[in-house]
């Protein structure tokens, strides 16, 4: 608009200047015309005065008479006036043609005045010859030069008149053009201003509409979107933020964003605010947050500086996406991968143990046969030594049996047994096994827990786990055995299919174990006990028995806080327990069966 105003003012100024110049040219040409006409009339007077005093001289009127002297004086006055008129005309801004006419008039006038001096001299001589010569000059050469001067002045007047008319016409044209230009420029400016105004209005409407669309998109976004002042005060809060955190916009706006932070992330948040003040963008993955109800969630956050229309930093904007479920799935997948890798490792160890155990059993069979042959040949002389050798060989056979059991290569007799009965019947044996310094606590489910397994193998599971718990409590403590029914739901991290299972837990309040120990707990020959106190096959045997029965075993343990083994066995379909389970649970983290 400023440019249009400048254009209009420029057009008006140009019109005024052009009109003034045209008026000046008209005035100048009119003045030239006026001076030329004056000179024309002055020349006519000059010719009249010269003719008058020449006529008097012919009639014989003496020079002294007033009439002749007066005419001569008027002639000279007119001549001087004409000279001044020509000088005045010369002061004008003449065209080339006008300048030529002026020069012609001046030269002819000068020649005329020279001849006039000769005429006067002839008349003053008063001789017939001189007067006759003067008469000839008046009627001849003087008249000729006068006519040249008069004609030149007349032509100059005509040209001045034509120039005046031309300049007047040009002035009118200039005025018309100026007015036309002003009208055209004005209309053009009006059209341009209208277009610019309409365009600006349309841009404002489009901008407002785009802002409304963006605001609607932000408001309806599934992600939380909020803006903050530089001090961390929440200034806007969309519906996604309401769904994510549980706070309404009215509850959140005006409060500090620290209400969403976990205590251990406040220092990090202070660094983000400081970075925002420096114009730095942030991308934060899996940041812990706190909902209105106090539950912890994890979000992926993008934070960037927020500026006003003038580019000044006024705060920050953030979008946050809930990644809690994804994080849980990734954790479950890691557990499943670890379980699969551990199971594959144990399977490989089982295959190795199976091959070694079979070969070792064959060697032990040969050794035992040889012992019997030697006993028959020697009689009582080496009976004690042979007995010790025989016992050692039998112990070795027991170890190979445990190896085969871990490798699931040892055939066993299975039947439907009640897990509650197994625990109850083994209580006395287990009490004697743990000794006086450890208390045994048993709690069995009020419902029958029929499982399809080998009864003696279940006894071995209990004995191995209880002895393992006892050894973890050198200063005494308690061992708790419990049975229950659990129902598993669909869970990608759970190797067992959904359904009801019998659960056997064996817990202690002993020294616990580290994550490294727990990771290798079920490997054969792995033990943390001294070499003379364990073979490292007890828990490996438990793992094999549970796996052979179609179940899983997991362990939860923390150094200094005790250990809990959980065994899940499928309930037998042939004996249906009561419909309502005692409690429901999901699979806990631990080792696979």
C-alpha positions in Angstrom: 0.0 0.0 0.0 2.9 2.4 0.7 4.3 1.7 -2.8 0.9 2.5 -4.3 0.7 5.7 -2.4 4.1 6.7 -3.6 3.1 5.9 -7.2 0.0 8.1 -7.0 1.9 11.0 -5.4 4.6 10.7 -8.1 1.9 10.8 -10.9 0.4 13.9 -9.4 3.7 15.6 -9.0 4.6 14.7 -12.6 1.3 16.1 -13.8 1.8 19.4 -11.9 5.4 19.8 -13.1 4.4 19.0 -16.7 1.5 21.4 -16.6 3.6 24.1 -15.2 6.2 23.6 -17.9 3.5 23.7 -20.5 2.1 26.9 -19.1 5.6 28.4 -19.0 6.1 27.5 -22.7 2.7 29.0 -23.6 3.5 32.2 -21.6 6.9 32.5 -23.3 5.5 32.0 -26.8 2.7 34.5 -26.0 5.3 37.1 -24.9 7.3 36.4 -28.0 4.2 36.9 -30.1 3.4 40.1 -28.3 6.9 41.5 -28.8 6.9 40.5 -32.4 3.5 42.2 -33.1 4.8 45.4 -31.3 7.9 45.3 -33.5 5.7 44.8 -36.5 3.6 47.8 -35.7 6.6 49.8 -34.7 8.2 49.1 -38.1 5.0 50.4 -39.9 5.2 53.6 -37.8 8.9 53.9 -38.7 8.1 53.7 -42.4 5.3 56.3 -42.0 7.6 58.8 -40.3 10.3 58.3 -42.9 7.8 58.8 -45.8 6.4 61.9 -44.0 9.6 63.8 -43.6 10.8 62.7 -47.1 7.5 64.2 -48.6 8.0 67.4 -46.7 11.5 67.6 -48.0 10.3 67.1 -51.6 7.7 69.9 -51.1 10.6 72.2 -50.1 9.8 72.5 -46.4 13.0 73.6 -44.7 14.7 71.3 -42.0 14.0 73.8 -39.3 10.3 73.6 -39.6 8.7 72.0 -36.6 6.8 69.6 -38.7 9.8 68.1 -40.5 11.9 68.1 -37.4 9.2 66.5 -35.4 8.7 63.8 -37.9 12.4 63.1 -38.0 12.5 63.0 -34.2 9.6 60.6 -34.1 11.3 58.5 -36.8 14.4 58.3 -34.7 12.4 57.5 -31.6 10.5 54.7 -33.4 13.8 53.4 -34.8 15.3 53.2 -31.3 12.2 51.6 -30.0 12.3 49.1 -32.9 15.9 48.3 -32.1 14.9 47.7 -28.4 12.0 45.6 -29.6 14.3 43.4 -31.7 16.7 43.1 -28.7 13.8 42.1 -26.5 12.8 39.5 -29.1 16.4 38.2 -29.1 16.2 37.6 -25.4 13.5 35.0 -25.9 14.2 31.3 -26.2 13.8 31.3 -30.0 13.6 28.4 -32.3 16.1 28.1 -35.2 13.6 29.5 -37.7 12.7 32.4 -35.4 16.4 33.1 -34.8 17.0 33.3 -38.6 14.0 35.7 -39.0 15.3 37.9 -36.2 18.8 38.1 -37.7 17.3 39.0 -41.1 15.2 41.7 -39.5 18.1 43.1 -37.6 20.4 43.2 -40.6 17.7 44.7 -42.9 16.9 47.3 -40.2 20.6 48.2 -39.9 20.9 48.5 -43.6 17.7 50.6 -43.7 19.1 53.0 -41.1 22.3 53.4 -43.0 20.4 54.3 -46.1 18.3 56.7 -44.0 21.4 58.6 -43.1 22.3 59.0 -46.8 18.7 60.1 -47.5 18.9 62.8 -44.8 22.3 63.9 -46.0 20.9 64.4 -49.5 18.0 66.4 -48.4 20.2 68.6 -46.3 22.4 69.3 -49.3 19.4 71.0 -50.9 20.9 70.4 -54.4 18.6 69.0 -57.0 20.8 66.1 -57.7 21.2 65.1 -54.0 17.6 65.5 -53.3 16.7 63.5 -56.4 19.1 60.8 -55.2 17.5 60.8 -51.7 14.1 60.5 -53.3 15.4 57.5 -55.3 16.7 56.0 -52.1 13.4 56.5 -50.3 11.4 54.9 -53.1 14.0 52.3 -53.9 16.7 50.8 -51.8 15.4 52.1 -48.4 11.9 50.8 -49.2 13.5 47.5 -50.2 15.4 47.0 -47.0 12.5 48.2 -44.9 10.3 45.7 -46.6 12.8 43.0 -45.8 12.9 44.0 -42.2 9.1 44.3 -42.0 8.6 41.0 -43.7 11.1 39.3 -41.3 9.4 40.8 -38.3 6.0 39.8 -39.7 7.2 36.2 -40.3 8.6 36.2 -36.8 5.2 37.3 -35.4 3.4 34.6 -37.5 5.8 32.0 -36.2 5.4 33.2 -32.7 1.6 33.1 -33.1 1.8 29.6 -34.5 4.1 28.5 -31.6 1.8 30.1 -29.1 -1.1 28.1 -30.6 1.1 24.9 -30.6 2.2 25.4 -27.1 -1.3 26.1 -26.0 -2.5 22.9 -27.7 0.5 21.0 -26.1 -0.4 22.4 -22.7 -4.0 21.2 -23.2 -2.7 17.8 -24.3 -0.3 17.7 -21.4 -3.1 18.5 -19.0 -5.3 15.9 -20.6 -2.6 13.3 -20.5 -1.8 14.2 -16.9 -5.4 13.9 -15.9 -5.6 10.6 -17.9 -2.4 9.4 -16.3 -3.7 10.3 -12.8 -7.0 8.5 -13.5 -5.2 5.5 -14.9 -2.7 5.4 -12.1 -5.5 6.0 -9.6 -7.6 3.2 -11.0 -4.6 0.9 -11.3 -3.7 1.6 -7.7 -7.3 1.1 -6.7 -7.4 -2.2 -8.5 -4.1 -3.3 -7.1 -5.1 -2.2 -3.6 -8.3 -4.1 -4.0 -6.5 -7.2 -5.1 -3.9 -6.9 -2.4 -6.6 -6.3 0.2 -8.6 -9.3 -1.1 -5.4 -11.4 -1.2 -4.4 -10.3 2.3 -7.9 -11.0 3.6 -7.9 -14.4 1.8 -4.5 -15.2 3.3 -5.7 -14.3 6.7 -8.7 -16.5 6.3 -6.6 -19.3 5.0 -4.1 -18.8 7.8 -6.9 -18.8 10.3 -8.4 -21.9 8.7 -5.1 -23.7 8.6 -4.5 -22.8 12.3 -7.9 -24.1 13.1 -7.2 -27.4 11.2 -3.8 -27.8 12.9 -5.4 -27.0 16.3 -8.0 -29.7 15.6 -5.4 -32.2 14.5 -3.3 -31.5 17.6 -6.4 -31.6 19.8 -7.6 -34.9 18.4 -4.1 -36.5 18.2 -3.6 -39.7 20.1 -0.3 -38.3 21.3 -0.1 -35.9 24.2 0.7 -32.4 23.0 1.5 -29.5 25.4 3.3 -26.2 25.5 5.4 -24.8 28.3 6.6 -21.5 29.5 10.4 -21.2 30.0 9.9 -21.8 33.7 8.1 -25.1 33.1 4.6 -23.9 33.5 2.1 -25.7 31.3 0.3 -23.3 28.9 -1.7 -25.7 26.6 -2.9 -29.2 27.1 -4.7 -31.3 24.4 -7.1 -34.2 24.8 -4.3 -36.7 24.1 -2.5 -35.4 27.2 -5.8 -35.8 29.2 -6.1 -39.4 28.2 -2.4 -40.2 28.8 -2.0 -38.5 32.2 -5.6 -38.3 33.5 -5.5 -34.6 34.2 -8.0 -32.3 32.5 -6.8 -29.2 30.7 -8.3 -27.1 33.6 -6.3 -29.1 36.1 -3.0 -29.1 34.1 -2.8 -25.6 32.7 -1.0 -23.2 35.0 0.8 -25.9 36.9 4.4 -26.9 36.6 5.2 -29.9 34.4 7.2 -31.3 37.4 3.9 -32.9 38.5 4.3 -35.5 35.7 7.9 -36.4 36.6 9.3 -39.2 38.7 11.6 -37.9 41.5 14.7 -39.3 39.9 14.2 -37.5 36.6 13.8 -33.9 38.0 17.5 -33.1 37.4 17.2 -34.2 33.8 14.1 -32.1 33.4 15.9 -29.0 34.7 18.6 -29.6 32.0 15.8 -29.8 29.3 14.4 -26.5 30.5 17.8 -24.9 30.4 18.4 -26.3 26.9 15.0 -24.9 25.7 16.1 -21.4 26.9 19.2 -21.8 24.7 17.0 -22.9 21.7 18.0 -26.6 21.8 15.7 -29.4 20.7 15.4 -32.7 22.6 14.4 -36.3 21.8 14.0 -38.5 24.8 13.2 -42.3 24.6 11.4 -44.3 27.3 11.2 -41.4 29.8 9.4 -42.4 33.0 6.3 -40.3 33.9 3.7 -40.3 36.6 0.0 -40.3 35.9 -2.6 -38.6 38.1 -3.4 -41.9 39.8 0.2 -42.3 40.7 0.9 -45.2 38.2 4.2 -45.1 36.3 4.2 -44.9 32.5 7.0 -44.5 29.9 6.8 -42.0 27.1 8.8 -41.1 24.0 9.2 -37.3 24.1 10.1 -34.7 21.5 10.7 -31.2 22.8 11.5 -28.1 20.7 11.7 -24.3 21.3 8.6 -22.3 20.7 8.9 -18.8 19.2 6.3 -16.0 18.6 5.8 -14.2 15.2 8.7 -11.9 15.8 11.1 -14.9 16.4 11.4 -14.3 20.2 11.7 -17.5 22.3 8.6 -17.8 24.5 8.8 -21.4 25.7 8.7 -24.9 24.4 6.3 -27.5 22.8 6.3 -31.2 23.4 4.7 -34.3 22.0 4.7 -37.5 24.1 3.7 -41.0 23.0 2.9 -43.8 25.5 5.5 -46.6 25.0 4.7 -48.5 28.1 3.0 -51.4 26.3 5.8 -51.5 23.7 8.4 -51.5 26.5 6.6 -54.3 28.2 6.4 -56.3 25.0 10.1 -55.8 24.4 10.9 -56.9 27.9 8.7 -60.0 27.5 10.4 -60.7 24.2 13.8 -60.4 25.9 12.7 -62.8 28.6 11.3 -65.2 26.0 14.5 -65.0 24.0 16.6 -65.5 27.1 14.4 -68.5 28.0 14.7 -70.0 24.6 18.5 -69.5 24.6 18.8 -71.1 28.1 16.5 -73.9 27.1 18.7 -74.5 23.9 21.8 -74.5 26.1 20.4 -76.9 28.6 19.2 -79.1 25.7 22.7 -79.2 24.3 24.0 -80.0 27.8 21.4 -82.7 28.1 22.4 -84.4 24.9 26.0 -84.3 26.0 25.2 -85.6 29.4 23.0 -88.4 27.9 25.9 -89.6 25.7 28.4 -89.5 28.5 26.0 -91.2 31.0 25.3 -94.1 28.6 28.9 -94.7 28.0 29.8 -94.3 31.6 27.0 -96.8 32.6 28.4 -99.4 30.3 31.9 -98.9 31.8 30.4 -99.2 35.4 28.6 -102.4 34.4 31.9 -103.9 33.4 33.5 -102.7 36.6 30.7 -104.2 38.8 30.9 -107.5 37.0 34.6 -107.6 37.5 34.2 -106.9 41.2 31.9 -109.9 41.5 34.4 -112.1 39.8 37.2 -110.9 42.0 35.1 -111.4 45.1 34.5 -115.1 44.2 38.2 -115.7 43.5 39.6 -114.0 46.6 37.0 -114.8 49.2 37.2 -112.8 52.4 40.7 -111.5 52.0 39.6 -108.4 50.0 36.0 -108.2 51.0 36.1 -104.8 52.6 38.0 -103.2 49.7 35.7 -104.8 47.2 32.7 -103.5 49.2 34.0 -99.9 49.0 34.7 -100.3 45.3 31.2 -101.7 44.8 29.6 -98.8 46.7 31.5 -96.2 44.7 30.4 -97.8 41.5 26.8 -97.8 42.6 27.1 -94.1 43.5 28.5 -93.5 40.1 25.6 -95.3 38.6 23.3 -93.0 40.6 25.0 -90.0 39.1 24.6 -91.3 35.6 20.9 -91.9 36.4 20.5 -88.3 37.4 22.3 -87.2 34.3 19.9 -89.3 32.2 17.0 -87.9 34.1 18.2 -84.3 33.4 18.5 -85.3 29.7 15.0 -86.8 29.8 16.5 -90.1 28.6 15.6 -92.2 31.6 12.2 -94.0 31.2 9.9 -93.6 34.2 6.5 -94.8 35.2 3.9 -92.0 35.4 0.5 -91.9 36.9 -2.1 -89.5 38.2 -1.1 -88.3 41.7 -2.4 -85.6 44.0 0.3 -83.0 44.5 -1.1 -82.2 47.9 -0.7 -85.8 49.0 2.9 -85.9 47.8 3.7 -82.8 49.9 1.9 -84.1 53.0 3.4 -87.6 52.8 6.9 -86.2 52.4 6.8 -83.8 55.4 8.4 -86.1 57.9 11.2 -87.1 55.5 11.8 -83.4 54.6 11.8 -82.4 58.3 14.6 -84.9 59.1 16.5 -83.8 56.0 16.7 -80.1 56.9 17.8 -80.7 60.5 17.0 -78.8 63.7 18.1 -75.3 62.8 15.6 -74.8 60.0 11.8 -74.6 60.3 9.6 -76.3 57.7 6.2 -74.8 56.9 3.7 -76.5 54.6 0.5 -75.2 53.2 -1.5 -77.3 50.7 -4.4 -76.3 48.6 -7.9 -77.1 49.8 -8.7 -78.6 46.4 -7.2 -81.7 44.8 -4.3 -81.1 42.5 -4.2 -84.1 40.2 -1.0 -84.2 38.0 0.3 -86.8 35.6 3.8 -87.6 36.9 6.1 -90.2 38.5 5.5 -90.2 42.3 9.1 -90.9 43.3 10.3 -88.2 41.0 8.0 -85.6 42.7 9.5 -86.7 46.0 13.0 -86.2 44.6 12.0 -82.7 43.5 10.8 -81.8 47.0 13.9 -83.3 48.6 16.4 -81.6 46.3 14.7 -78.2 46.6 14.5 -78.4 50.4 18.1 -79.5 50.8 19.2 -76.7 48.5 17.2 -74.2 50.7 18.7 -75.7 53.8 22.3 -75.2 52.4 21.4 -71.6 51.7 20.7 -70.9 55.4 23.8 -71.8 57.4 22.6 -69.8 60.3 19.1 -71.3 60.3 15.8 -70.0 58.9 12.6 -71.4 57.4 11.5 -73.3 54.4 8.0 -72.8 53.2 6.3 -75.3 50.8 2.9 -74.4 49.3 0.6 -75.7 46.6 -2.2 -73.9 44.8 -4.1 -73.7 41.5 -3.2 -70.9 39.1 -4.8 -70.0 35.8 -2.5 -68.7 33.0 -3.9 -66.3 30.4 -2.5 -65.8 26.9 1.0 -64.4 27.2 3.7 -64.4 24.5 6.4 -64.6 27.2 4.8 -67.7 28.8 5.9 -71.0 27.2 2.9 -72.8 28.6 -0.5 -72.6 26.9 -3.4 -70.9 28.7 -5.2 -72.9 31.3 -5.2 -74.2 34.9 -2.0 -75.5 36.5 -0.9 -77.0 39.8 1.7 -74.7 41.4 4.3 -75.9 43.9 6.4 -73.2 45.6 9.5 -73.8 47.8 10.7 -70.6 49.5 13.5 -69.8 52.0 14.9 -66.7 53.7 18.5 -67.7 53.0 21.3 -65.8 51.4 19.8 -65.7 47.9 21.8 -65.6 44.7 23.1 -63.2 42.1 21.8 -62.9 38.6 24.9 -64.6 37.2 24.3 -67.6 39.5 20.6 -67.7 38.7 21.4 -67.7 35.0 23.4 -71.0 35.2 21.5 -72.6 38.1 20.1 -75.6 36.2 23.2 -76.5 34.3 24.6 -79.9 35.2 27.7 -79.9 37.5 27.3 -76.2 38.2 27.4 -75.5 41.9 28.4 -72.8 44.3 29.1 -75.3 47.1 32.5 -76.7 48.0 33.7 -79.7 45.9 33.0 -82.2 48.7 29.5 -80.9 49.4 27.7 -81.2 46.1 27.8 -82.6 42.6 25.9 -79.8 40.9 23.2 -82.3 39.6 20.4 -81.7 42.2 18.7 -78.7 40.5 19.6 -80.1 37.0 17.7 -83.2 38.0 14.7 -81.1 39.2 14.8 -79.3 35.9 14.7 -82.6 33.9 11.9 -84.1 36.0 9.7 -80.9 35.7 10.3 -80.7 31.9 9.5 -84.4 31.5 6.2 -83.8 33.3 5.3 -81.0 30.8 5.8 -78.2 33.3 8.1 -75.2 34.0 10.3 -74.2 36.9 11.2 -70.5 37.6 13.2 -68.9 40.3 13.0 -65.5 42.0 16.0 -64.6 44.2 17.8 -61.6 45.5 21.1 -61.5 47.4 20.3 -61.4 51.1 16.6 -61.8 50.6 16.0 -65.5 50.0 14.9 -67.6 47.1 11.6 -68.9 45.8 11.2 -71.8 43.3 7.9 -72.0 41.5 6.9 -75.2 39.6 3.9 -75.3 37.3 2.5 -78.8 36.3 -0.5 -79.3 34.0 -3.6 -80.5 35.9 -4.6 -83.9 34.8 -7.8 -83.8 32.5 -9.0 -87.1 34.0 -9.7 -85.7 37.5 -11.3 -82.3 37.4 -10.7 -80.0 40.3 -13.3 -77.6 41.8 -14.2 -74.9 39.2 -13.1 -71.8 41.0 -9.4 -71.4 41.3 -7.9 -70.3 44.6 -6.2 -67.4 42.9 -5.1 -66.3 39.4 -1.7 -65.1 38.3 0.4 -64.4 35.3 3.7 -66.0 34.6 6.5 -64.6 36.7 10.0 -63.8 35.5 12.5 -66.5 35.9 14.0 -69.5 34.1 12.1 -71.6 31.7 11.1 -75.2 32.2 
